[in-house]
Each structure stands twice: as structure tokens, then as C-alpha cells.
Amino acid sequence: MRHFGQISPTVRDSLFHQEPCEFSAASPARTLAAALGATLYSPATRPQLADDVLKLAARGVVSMVLCLEDSIDDAEVAEAEENLVRQFADLDARGEELPLLFIRVREPGQIPDLVERLGPSVRRLSGFVLPKFTEERGVPFLEALADAETASGQRLFAMPVLESPELLHLETRTDTLTGIATTVDKYRERVLALRLGVTDFCSAYGLRRSPDMTAYDVQIVAAVIADVVNVLGRADGTGFTVTGPVWEYFRLQERMFKPQLRRSPFMEGRAEELRTALIEHDLDGLLREIELDRANGLQGKTCIHPSHVLPVHALSVVSHEEFSDAQDILRPERGGGGVMRSAYTNKMNEVKPHRAWAERTLLRAEVFGVAREEVGFVELLTAGLSG
């Protein structure tokens, strides 16, 4: 699979200075963590789940979470587990290319049980999402995952969700973060990414942000995000990929934009029209939050509606200017440090302080591609919608 793989090769060539690379569920963890992009959640109870997965893959979705936790009623769990087993068997029989598929469980015992029940179709599973993760709760989940991996012979990743009240509350946050850091470091080879459960953070204080506000406008939430990145998202080799919080708002229309916007791969001056369409569909706040996610050290995003996927991916593409700066900073002859004017002559590139940023940028360029100099978000989004 590859990002923007739903677009024809001819159009991709016209958009990208460097095209997104191909990757698969067997790719290195470092590649997969960077490539998660917009991870789309779906209740595990959906009766046509296999059809949904294939349809969404054709629309550019590369990672999905099939949820047995908060998105379904407590009384539906057993039925949802049975449905997952059937749907995975169906997907395996079809033999088509799939997104990275993860199952969000409630309890550690579900992991080995589901892996055993999936049988041969477990090869279509990339791992499990672990809810309300703390040191105390997390260790049994990760031990169960390790046992299931050994029993099945299938590489299985964990994506812990950081959403517990202990992490939110100021008096317990430091100890909780320290415990989480110790736990995920011990199981580092199995932890693909850490996910933020901002909805649960807001719930603890009876809050809900409006579509005009980002998570960073809710100060109590922004403070937790900052502390999580501070401890768990460091660029010194000890950190993990931390993904952006969910955006809750969407419109019910299946077709996100009017047909004439969807048909045109290049807008040529129609950026304001697209901007208006985005605002009308409650996505203006989403776009601002995606930009703030990256500015605050987060990568990718949890999504609950297909209309959110393409904006996340379009804004993840590395601009030609970013790529130029990153390459200049990482040139071998710059290894000793120094300062230089950027090729775009609009900023200072300082080799040592900007090195970690440049390394992350080139990894993002590998999986999301580098846009041509004249190509921006509008062109990428409309090409994806037309593809």
C-alpha cells in the first residue's frame, strides 16, 4: 500500500516531487509508525465490516481500528467478537490488499482469545489498541500480547491509549507518566505508537470542545498533551510516536464536497471555494488542529469519520520547502554544525538544533511524499477526492 495510492500514477507524478513509498504490514516498525496517518475507528459490530474495510482502503485509508470498547454497548461485546472472527475470515479469503488493522479490546484476556479464534486469518491483523493505559493496567495487556504473538507466530503491535484520570489529574500525573514510560520502554519493540484519548480527558471535567475550538484551546487538555510529549515523545531515541487526538465533528453527507470540486485534480485559483466548502463541513477546526498537532510533536490522528482522512493525509505531505531545508541540514558536510540561509532565502537553518526536525521530516517525506514546488494542500486534497 501507499499513501495517495488511490490516485492514478499520472496524477501522482504531477503532484509529487518525491512520491510516497510503498509499505506493507511487514515493513519496519519505524516506517509503519510514521505511515499510520489518519487511523479510522469503526465499531466491530458492523455487519458488512469486510466490505467497509475494502471500500475505505480504495479511498486511501491505510490504518483502521476495529473497536470492541467504548464505541459499542457492553451487551454487544460477545456478538462483536464473533463478528470480527467472521469478517477477518472473509477478508482473508478475498486476498485483497488491506489497511493496517488493529482491534481495540477491553481486557487483556481478549487478546489471546481472539488471536486463537481468528486462526489463519490472524495474518491480516497488525495488532491491538490498549485502552486506559497505565503501568498497572498496561503490563497485563502487553504480556498477553507477547504470549499471543508467540503462540500465533504473527508479529503483533500494541498501540496504548493514554486516557486515564490518573494521567489527567495533576497530583498523579508525574507518577503515572513515569510508570507508563517504564512500561512502554520495557516492551519497546511491540509498541508502535501511543494514542491520546482527549475525549476521556474532557469527560473527566464535563467538557466538550466546539467545532470552532481545537484541543489546544482547552487548557487542561493542552497541558496533558504537553506533558505526554515532554516525557514520551522526545527526539533523542527514547521517545515514541504520539498520535493526534480525535476530531469529533462531521456532516452526514456521504459526498463531502460538491461534484465540480471533486472532479478537478487542480484548482487553479479556486482555493477560496474549497476553503468555503471545508468550513461548511465543519473541517476548518480540523485543519487548524492538524497543524497544531504537528507543531506540538504529534504525528497522525485518530479519526471517526472517513471525511477526515484525506485532510489529515494532505496536510502530512512534506512541502518542497520543508524537504529542501531538511536535505540541506542533513548534508554530510554539515556534520560539524553551522548556520546557513535556506535555499528559499526566507529563514535560517541551524544544523545542530534543527537536525532532529530534519530527520523526522525526511521520514515523513518517505511515507507521505514531497509535493512539487507549485503544489499545495488544495491540489493534494482535491486530487485525493477525485482519485
C-alpha positions as CSV (number, residue, x, y, z in Angstrom):
1,M,0.0,0.0,0.0
2,R,1.0,3.6,-0.2
3,H,-0.5,7.0,0.7
4,F,-2.4,8.5,-2.2
5,G,-2.4,5.1,-3.9
6,Q,-6.0,5.7,-4.9
7,I,-4.7,8.4,-7.3
8,S,-3.6,7.4,-10.8
9,P,0.2,7.2,-11.4
10,T,-0.1,10.1,-13.9
11,V,-1.7,12.4,-11.4
12,R,0.6,11.4,-8.6
13,D,3.6,12.2,-10.8
14,S,2.2,15.7,-11.5
15,L,1.7,16.3,-7.7
16,F,4.8,14.9,-6.2
17,H,8.5,15.8,-6.4
18,Q,9.1,12.6,-4.5
19,E,6.2,10.1,-4.4
20,P,5.1,8.3,-1.2
21,C,6.9,5.0,-0.8
22,E,5.2,1.6,-0.8
23,F,4.9,-0.2,2.5
24,S,3.1,-3.3,3.9
25,A,2.2,-4.7,7.3
26,A,5.6,-6.4,7.2
27,S,7.5,-3.1,6.9
28,P,9.8,-2.0,9.7
29,A,8.1,-0.5,12.8
30,R,9.7,2.9,12.3
31,T,8.1,3.1,8.8
32,L,4.7,1.9,10.0
33,A,4.6,4.3,12.9
34,A,5.2,7.2,10.6
35,A,2.8,6.0,8.0
36,L,-0.3,5.5,10.2
37,G,-1.7,8.8,9.1
38,A,-5.4,9.1,9.8
39,T,-6.3,6.0,11.8
40,L,-10.0,5.4,11.3
41,Y,-12.1,3.8,14.1
42,S,-15.0,1.6,13.3
43,P,-17.4,-0.3,15.7
44,A,-16.7,-4.1,15.5
45,T,-20.4,-4.7,15.3
46,R,-20.8,-3.5,11.7
47,P,-22.4,-6.4,9.7
48,Q,-20.6,-5.6,6.5
49,L,-17.3,-4.8,8.1
50,A,-15.2,-6.6,5.5
51,D,-16.9,-4.7,2.7
52,D,-16.4,-1.4,4.6
53,V,-12.6,-2.1,5.1
54,L,-12.1,-2.8,1.4
55,K,-14.1,0.3,0.3
56,L,-12.2,2.5,2.7
57,A,-8.9,1.1,1.5
58,A,-9.8,2.0,-2.0
59,R,-10.4,5.6,-0.8
60,G,-7.0,6.0,0.8
61,V,-7.4,4.7,4.3
62,V,-4.2,2.9,5.4
63,S,-4.9,2.2,9.1
64,M,-8.0,1.2,10.9
65,V,-9.1,0.3,14.5
66,L,-12.0,-2.2,14.9
67,C,-13.4,-1.3,18.3
68,L,-14.7,-3.6,21.0
69,E,-14.5,-0.9,23.6
70,D,-16.3,2.5,24.0
71,S,-17.9,2.5,20.6
72,I,-20.2,-0.5,21.4
73,D,-22.6,-1.3,24.2
74,D,-21.4,-3.6,27.0
75,A,-24.1,-6.1,26.0
76,E,-22.7,-6.3,22.4
77,V,-19.2,-7.5,23.1
78,A,-19.7,-11.2,22.6
79,E,-21.6,-10.6,19.4
80,A,-19.0,-8.1,18.2
81,E,-16.1,-10.6,18.8
82,E,-18.0,-13.3,16.8
83,N,-18.5,-10.7,14.0
84,L,-14.8,-9.9,13.9
85,V,-13.8,-13.5,13.5
86,R,-16.3,-13.9,10.6
87,Q,-15.2,-10.6,9.0
88,F,-11.5,-11.4,9.2
89,A,-12.1,-14.8,7.7
90,D,-14.0,-13.1,4.8
91,L,-11.1,-10.6,4.3
92,D,-8.5,-13.3,4.3
93,A,-10.5,-15.4,1.8
94,R,-10.7,-12.4,-0.6
95,G,-6.9,-12.0,-0.6
96,E,-7.0,-8.2,-1.4
97,E,-4.7,-5.6,-0.1
98,L,-5.9,-4.3,3.3
99,P,-5.1,-1.3,5.6
100,L,-3.2,-2.0,8.8
101,L,-5.9,-3.5,11.0
102,F,-5.9,-3.2,14.8
103,I,-8.5,-4.4,17.3
104,R,-9.3,-2.3,20.3
105,V,-10.0,-4.6,23.3
106,R,-11.4,-4.1,26.7
107,E,-9.5,-6.7,28.8
108,P,-6.1,-8.5,28.4
109,G,-7.8,-11.9,28.1
110,Q,-9.4,-10.9,24.9
111,I,-6.1,-10.7,23.1
112,P,-5.1,-14.4,23.2
113,D,-8.7,-15.5,22.9
114,L,-9.2,-13.5,19.7
115,V,-5.9,-14.5,18.2
116,E,-6.8,-18.1,18.7
117,R,-10.3,-17.7,17.3
118,L,-9.0,-15.8,14.2
119,G,-7.0,-18.9,13.2
120,P,-5.2,-18.4,9.9
121,S,-6.8,-15.0,9.3
122,V,-4.7,-13.6,12.1
123,R,-2.1,-12.8,9.4
124,R,-4.4,-9.9,8.4
125,L,-4.1,-8.4,11.9
126,S,-1.4,-5.9,12.8
127,G,-2.1,-5.6,16.5
128,F,-4.2,-4.3,19.3
129,V,-5.2,-1.0,20.8
130,L,-5.0,-1.0,24.6
131,P,-7.4,1.3,26.4
132,K,-6.9,3.5,29.5
133,F,-3.2,2.6,29.6
134,T,-1.2,2.9,32.9
135,E,1.6,0.9,34.3
136,E,-0.7,-1.2,36.4
137,R,-3.3,-1.8,33.6
138,G,-0.8,-1.9,30.8
139,V,1.6,-4.7,31.9
140,P,-1.1,-7.4,31.7
141,F,-2.1,-6.2,28.2
142,L,1.4,-6.3,26.9
143,E,2.2,-9.7,28.5
144,A,-1.0,-11.1,26.8
145,L,0.1,-9.6,23.5
146,A,3.6,-11.1,23.8
147,D,2.1,-14.5,24.6
148,A,-0.4,-14.3,21.7
149,E,2.5,-13.3,19.3
150,T,4.5,-16.3,20.4
151,A,1.5,-18.7,20.1
152,S,0.5,-17.5,16.7
153,G,3.8,-16.6,15.1
154,Q,2.3,-13.4,13.9
155,R,4.0,-10.1,14.6
156,L,1.6,-8.0,16.7
157,F,2.0,-4.4,17.7
158,A,0.4,-2.5,20.6
159,M,-1.0,1.0,20.5
160,P,-1.7,2.1,24.1
161,V,-4.3,4.8,24.6
162,L,-3.3,7.4,27.1
163,E,-6.7,8.5,28.6
164,S,-6.9,7.6,32.2
165,P,-7.9,10.0,35.0
166,E,-4.6,9.3,36.8
167,L,-2.8,10.9,33.8
168,L,-5.2,13.9,33.7
169,H,-5.2,14.7,37.4
170,L,-2.3,17.0,38.4
171,E,-1.5,15.2,41.7
172,T,-1.0,11.8,40.0
173,R,0.3,12.8,36.5
174,T,4.0,12.7,37.1
175,D,4.0,9.3,38.7
176,T,1.6,7.9,36.1
177,L,3.7,9.2,33.2
178,T,6.8,7.8,34.8
179,G,5.1,4.4,35.1
180,I,3.9,4.5,31.6
181,A,7.4,5.4,30.3
182,T,9.0,2.5,32.2
183,T,6.4,0.1,30.9
184,V,6.5,1.0,27.2
185,D,10.3,1.1,27.2
186,K,10.4,-2.4,28.5
187,Y,8.1,-3.5,25.6
188,R,9.5,-1.0,23.1
189,E,9.7,-3.5,20.2
190,R,6.0,-4.1,20.4
191,V,4.7,-0.5,21.0
192,L,4.1,1.0,17.5
193,A,2.6,4.3,18.7
194,L,0.9,6.0,21.7
195,R,-2.6,7.4,21.2
196,L,-4.2,10.2,23.1
197,G,-7.7,9.8,24.4
198,V,-8.7,13.5,24.6
199,T,-12.5,12.8,24.7
200,D,-11.9,11.0,28.0
201,F,-9.8,13.8,29.3
202,C,-12.6,16.3,28.6
203,S,-15.2,13.9,30.1
204,A,-13.5,14.0,33.5
205,Y,-14.3,17.7,33.8
206,G,-17.7,17.7,31.9
207,L,-16.1,19.5,28.9
208,R,-16.6,19.2,25.2
209,R,-14.9,21.5,22.7
210,S,-16.9,23.1,20.0
211,P,-16.1,22.7,16.3
212,D,-14.6,26.2,16.5
213,M,-12.0,25.1,19.1
214,T,-9.0,22.8,18.9
215,A,-7.8,20.5,21.7
216,Y,-5.1,23.1,22.3
217,D,-7.8,25.8,23.2
218,V,-8.9,23.6,26.1
219,Q,-6.1,24.4,28.5
220,I,-6.4,21.4,30.8
221,V,-6.2,19.1,27.8
222,A,-3.3,21.1,26.2
223,A,-1.3,20.8,29.4
224,V,-1.6,17.0,29.4
225,I,-0.6,16.8,25.7
226,A,2.4,18.9,26.5
227,D,3.5,16.7,29.4
228,V,2.9,13.4,27.4
229,V,5.1,14.7,24.6
230,N,7.7,16.0,27.1
231,V,8.1,12.5,28.7
232,L,7.2,10.1,25.9
233,G,7.8,12.0,22.6
234,R,11.4,13.0,22.8
235,A,13.6,13.0,19.7
236,D,16.7,11.6,21.4
237,G,15.9,8.0,20.7
238,T,13.9,7.3,23.8
239,G,10.6,8.7,22.6
240,F,7.7,7.1,20.7
241,T,5.3,8.2,18.0
242,V,2.4,10.0,19.8
243,T,-0.7,10.5,17.6
244,G,-3.1,13.4,17.5
245,P,-6.4,13.4,19.3
246,V,-9.8,12.6,17.7
247,W,-11.8,15.3,15.9
248,E,-15.5,14.7,16.8
249,Y,-17.4,16.7,14.2
250,F,-18.6,15.7,10.7
251,R,-21.6,16.2,8.4
252,L,-23.8,13.4,7.4
253,Q,-23.5,13.8,3.7
254,E,-21.6,10.9,2.0
255,R,-20.2,13.3,-0.6
256,M,-18.0,15.8,1.3
257,F,-17.8,18.4,-1.5
258,K,-20.0,19.3,-4.4
259,P,-19.2,17.3,-7.6
260,Q,-17.4,20.0,-9.5
261,L,-14.9,20.4,-6.7
262,R,-14.3,16.6,-6.6
263,R,-13.8,16.3,-10.4
264,S,-11.0,18.7,-10.7
265,P,-7.5,17.5,-9.8
266,F,-6.1,21.0,-9.9
267,M,-8.0,24.0,-8.6
268,E,-6.2,26.9,-10.4
269,G,-7.3,29.8,-8.2
270,R,-10.3,28.0,-6.6
271,A,-8.7,27.8,-3.2
272,E,-11.2,30.1,-1.6
273,E,-14.1,28.0,-3.0
274,L,-12.6,24.9,-1.4
275,R,-11.9,26.8,1.8
276,T,-15.6,27.7,2.0
277,A,-16.6,24.1,1.4
278,L,-14.3,23.0,4.2
279,I,-15.8,25.5,6.7
280,E,-19.3,24.5,5.7
281,H,-18.5,20.9,6.6
282,D,-17.0,21.6,10.0
283,L,-13.5,20.9,8.9
284,D,-11.9,24.3,9.3
285,G,-11.2,23.4,13.0
286,L,-9.9,20.1,12.0
287,L,-7.3,21.7,9.7
288,R,-6.2,24.0,12.4
289,E,-5.9,21.2,14.9
290,I,-3.8,19.0,12.4
291,E,-1.3,21.9,12.1
292,L,-1.2,22.3,15.8
293,D,-0.7,18.6,16.3
294,R,2.5,18.7,14.3
295,A,3.7,21.9,15.9
296,N,3.3,20.2,19.3
297,G,5.1,17.0,18.4
298,L,2.2,14.7,17.4
299,Q,2.0,12.6,14.2
300,G,-1.1,11.2,12.5
301,K,-4.5,11.4,14.0
302,T,-7.4,9.4,15.4
303,C,-10.4,9.7,13.1
304,I,-14.1,8.6,13.5
305,H,-15.3,9.6,10.0
306,P,-14.0,8.9,6.5
307,S,-14.3,12.6,5.6
308,H,-11.4,13.4,8.0
309,V,-8.9,11.0,6.3
310,L,-7.9,13.0,3.2
311,P,-7.4,16.3,5.1
312,V,-5.0,14.6,7.5
313,H,-3.1,12.9,4.7
314,A,-2.9,16.0,2.5
315,L,-1.5,18.1,5.4
316,S,1.0,15.3,6.1
317,V,2.7,15.6,2.8
318,V,6.1,17.4,3.1
319,S,6.3,20.6,1.2
320,H,9.1,21.2,-1.3
321,E,10.4,24.0,1.0
322,E,10.5,21.7,4.1
323,F,12.2,19.0,2.1
324,S,14.8,21.4,0.8
325,D,15.6,22.7,4.3
326,A,15.8,19.1,5.7
327,Q,18.2,18.0,3.0
328,D,20.4,21.0,3.5
329,I,20.6,20.5,7.2
330,L,21.5,16.8,6.9
331,R,24.2,17.1,4.2
332,P,27.2,15.1,5.3
333,E,29.5,18.1,5.0
334,R,27.3,19.9,7.6
335,G,28.0,17.3,10.3
336,G,30.1,19.7,12.3
337,G,27.3,22.2,12.7
338,G,26.9,25.8,11.5
339,V,24.3,28.1,10.2
340,M,23.1,28.7,6.6
341,R,20.4,30.7,4.8
342,S,17.7,28.4,3.4
343,A,17.5,27.7,-0.3
344,Y,14.2,29.6,-0.2
345,T,16.1,32.6,1.3
346,N,13.4,33.1,4.0
347,K,14.9,31.5,7.1
348,M,17.9,30.4,9.0
349,N,18.8,26.7,9.1
350,E,21.0,25.9,12.0
351,V,22.4,22.4,11.6
352,K,22.6,21.0,15.2
353,P,19.3,22.4,16.7
354,H,17.4,21.6,13.5
355,R,18.8,18.1,12.9
356,A,16.1,16.1,14.8
357,W,13.4,18.1,12.9
358,A,15.1,17.4,9.6
359,E,15.3,13.6,10.3
360,R,11.6,13.5,11.2
361,T,10.8,15.5,8.1
362,L,12.6,13.1,5.8
363,L,10.9,10.1,7.4
364,R,7.6,11.8,6.8
365,A,8.7,12.6,3.2
366,E,9.4,8.9,2.7
367,V,5.9,7.7,3.6
368,F,3.8,10.7,2.6
369,G,5.9,12.1,-0.3
370,V,7.2,15.5,-1.1
371,A,4.9,17.9,-3.1
372,R,6.1,19.7,-6.2
373,E,7.1,23.3,-5.6
374,E,3.9,24.7,-7.0
375,V,1.6,22.1,-5.3
376,G,-0.1,22.7,-2.0
377,F,-2.8,21.4,0.3
378,V,-5.7,22.3,-2.1
379,E,-4.3,20.4,-5.0
380,L,-3.5,17.3,-2.9
381,L,-6.9,17.3,-1.3
382,T,-8.9,17.7,-4.5
383,A,-6.8,15.1,-6.3
384,G,-7.4,12.7,-3.4
385,L,-11.2,13.4,-3.6
386,S,-11.1,12.9,-7.4
387,G,-9.0,9.7,-7.2
